[in-house]
Amino acid sequence: MERKAANGRRSQAVHRALKRAILDQALAPGSKLPEDSIGERMGVSRTLVREALVRLSEEGLVDLRPNKGATVAQPTLEEGRDLFLTRTALERLVVETLSGKLTKEQIDELSAHIDAEEAARAERTISIRLSGEFHTLLAQMTNNASLIRYVNDLVARSSLILTMYGRPHSSECAVSEHRELLEKLVSGDTAAAEALMIHHLDSITTRALLPKEGRNIRDVLSAYAAAEGLNQGS
């Protein structure tokens, strides 16, 4: 039983490390994800790696194809438009649910997160990840399990859209919009908060392509494995 629990924790750690690497755009769309290389780098079995890849596939971040292995997902531009359309509808519900109902603790947590976004605005990949996490944090505060799950998945996949079709965005603008959105939610101005959320997400869909340079998967995953306390292979 203890061994099973330990394997479960390690599988979750591998999942978090890979997801972070994908969301940080360290692993570009289309990158191959060989189980043996990942397992060796993270010091875990291929079975645990496969479990993590299956979970990432369910979240839309990884493509699994029989006899072809796993790759970082490559959503099309049309899929991206549909994704943001769906995301807008769901996040309007998030706004409606939270407007005028945030606790002091929640307000403080959101404010601290926005401060972290501002501090990281010069780092594009970190800025994009933190921006997405702001939206998932809002969803979590609704205590609506279905809403939390769908928003989390859509926000994660959105990062792939930004990787493939996005150009450097204005971090200052994103931070200021998040601050303004928080102000509207605190004041209970639901209509203004919804309008701001729609504008915020709509602007993302207009970004142009930004090319990326490829990197060796073992080198890419080193820091992410260490962050999760995974034993790295030599």
Beta strands, then each sheet from edge to edge (+ up, - down):
strand 1: 62-65
strand 2: 69-72
sheet 1: 1+ 2-
end
